[in-house]
Amino acid sequence: MFSQRACYAKTRNLRMRPVPEMGICFVFTPAKPKLYTLNTSAWLVLALCDGRRGRALVDAYAEQMAPHLSRDQALGEVRDAVRDLELKGIVARVERRGRTWTNVATRSKSKGGTQ
């Protein structure tokens, strides 16, 4: 479930292949081997998942999408995208401690950002 207070980051060892001319990004999740195709909205949300809090994700997404979406619409899109990306194992809720992120679900540690 999306929380505006929680922090979100890409999971470890993702393989991303943007295809901007088609408006998509391929994402491979090696932990649970699967290939996903993200549309531009999900791709933007993924790009913003760098350890920032949910509220900051919504603010940044709303800023990028203005004037096409209100903040409430942006909240709905980010909430849906993060939920979907979490279910697919592409992003995870994390706790930040300096440069170390701890995956809240598994309590596994990773250094810095992952892509």
C-alpha positions as CSV (number, residue, x, y, z in Angstrom):
1,M,0.0,0.0,0.0
2,F,1.3,3.5,-1.0
3,S,2.3,5.8,1.9
4,Q,3.2,9.4,1.5
5,R,5.5,9.0,4.5
6,A,7.4,5.9,3.3
7,C,10.5,6.1,1.1
8,Y,10.6,4.2,-2.2
9,A,13.6,3.0,-4.3
10,K,14.3,0.8,-7.2
11,T,15.1,-2.8,-6.3
12,R,18.6,-4.2,-6.6
13,N,20.1,-5.2,-9.9
14,L,17.3,-4.0,-12.2
15,R,18.1,-3.9,-15.9
16,M,16.4,-0.9,-17.6
17,R,16.3,-0.2,-21.4
18,P,14.5,3.0,-22.2
19,V,13.0,3.3,-25.7
20,P,12.1,7.0,-25.8
21,E,11.1,7.0,-29.4
22,M,8.3,4.5,-28.6
23,G,7.5,6.0,-25.2
24,I,8.3,2.9,-23.2
25,C,11.0,1.5,-20.9
26,F,11.8,-2.2,-20.6
27,V,12.6,-3.4,-17.1
28,F,14.0,-6.8,-16.3
29,T,13.8,-8.1,-12.7
30,P,16.6,-10.7,-12.2
31,A,15.5,-11.6,-8.6
32,K,12.2,-13.0,-10.1
33,P,13.2,-13.2,-13.7
34,K,10.6,-11.3,-15.7
35,L,10.6,-8.6,-18.4
36,Y,8.1,-5.7,-18.0
37,T,7.2,-2.9,-20.4
38,L,6.5,0.5,-18.6
39,N,4.5,3.3,-20.2
40,T,5.8,6.9,-19.8
41,S,3.8,7.5,-16.6
42,A,5.1,4.4,-14.9
43,W,8.6,5.1,-16.3
44,L,8.5,8.6,-14.8
45,V,7.4,7.3,-11.4
46,L,10.2,4.7,-11.5
47,A,12.7,7.4,-12.3
48,L,11.5,9.3,-9.3
49,C,11.9,6.3,-6.9
50,D,15.4,7.2,-5.7
51,G,14.7,6.8,-2.0
52,R,12.5,9.9,-1.6
53,R,9.3,9.8,0.4
54,G,5.9,9.2,-1.2
55,R,4.9,12.8,-0.7
56,A,8.0,14.0,-2.6
57,L,7.2,11.5,-5.3
58,V,3.8,13.0,-5.8
59,D,5.1,16.6,-5.7
60,A,7.8,15.8,-8.3
61,Y,5.3,13.9,-10.5
62,A,2.7,16.7,-10.3
63,E,5.4,19.3,-11.2
64,Q,6.4,17.3,-14.3
65,M,2.8,16.7,-15.3
66,A,1.6,20.3,-14.7
67,P,-0.7,21.7,-16.0
68,H,-2.2,18.5,-17.3
69,L,-2.9,17.0,-13.9
70,S,-4.0,18.4,-10.5
71,R,-2.1,17.3,-7.4
72,D,-5.0,15.0,-6.5
73,Q,-4.9,13.3,-9.9
74,A,-1.1,13.0,-9.6
75,L,-1.5,11.4,-6.2
76,G,-3.9,8.8,-7.7
77,E,-1.5,8.0,-10.6
78,V,1.6,7.8,-8.3
79,R,-0.3,5.6,-5.8
80,D,-1.4,3.2,-8.5
81,A,2.0,3.1,-10.2
82,V,3.9,2.5,-7.0
83,R,1.5,-0.2,-6.0
84,D,2.0,-1.9,-9.4
85,L,5.8,-1.5,-9.4
86,E,6.0,-2.9,-5.9
87,L,3.9,-6.0,-6.8
88,K,6.2,-6.6,-9.8
89,G,9.3,-6.3,-7.6
90,I,10.6,-3.2,-9.4
91,V,10.5,-0.8,-6.5
92,A,10.5,-1.4,-2.7
93,R,9.6,0.5,0.4
94,V,13.0,1.4,2.1
95,E,14.3,3.0,5.2
96,R,17.3,5.4,4.7
97,R,20.2,5.4,7.0
98,G,22.9,7.5,5.6
99,R,23.9,6.0,2.3
100,T,22.4,2.6,3.2
101,W,18.9,1.6,2.3
102,T,17.1,-1.2,4.1
103,N,14.3,-2.9,2.2
104,V,11.4,-2.8,4.7
105,A,9.8,-6.0,3.3
106,T,12.9,-8.2,3.5
107,R,15.2,-6.1,5.7
108,S,18.0,-6.6,3.2
109,K,20.6,-3.9,2.8
110,S,22.0,-2.3,-0.3
111,K,24.4,0.6,-0.8
112,G,23.3,3.7,-2.7
113,G,20.9,3.7,-5.6
114,T,20.3,0.8,-7.9
115,Q,19.4,0.6,-11.5
